[in-house]
Amino acid sequence: MVEERLYIVTYDISDDKRWRRVFKLMRGYGRWLQLSVFQCRLSAARRAELARRLEETIHGRDDHVLILDLGPADKVDPRVESLGKSFEPVTRSAIVI
């Protein structure tokens, strides 16, 4: 079984068109939490693929992406204080393609 890690990915993209491309890209890798914040369960290969695709999409001089590694997805219990809408951590689920 492939070990997955839990990541928070947040980004600040200076161009609206590029922001939409990054948003669409991120929807394929994780769960949208807020405007520019995603929670992702990723294997090492998927994490490397995501970073490569983000680097191809953003402008390094103008944009900024943070990928925060929270640890092994099955062992980490994110302690999140949520005000307003409720917060639910990403759970493992099968994806049929």
ABEGO torsion letter per residue (X at the ends): XBBBBBBBBBBBBABAAAAAAAAAAAAAABBBABAABBBBBBBAAAAAAAAAAAAAABBAAABBBBBBBAEBAAABBBBBBBBEBBBBBBBBBBBBX
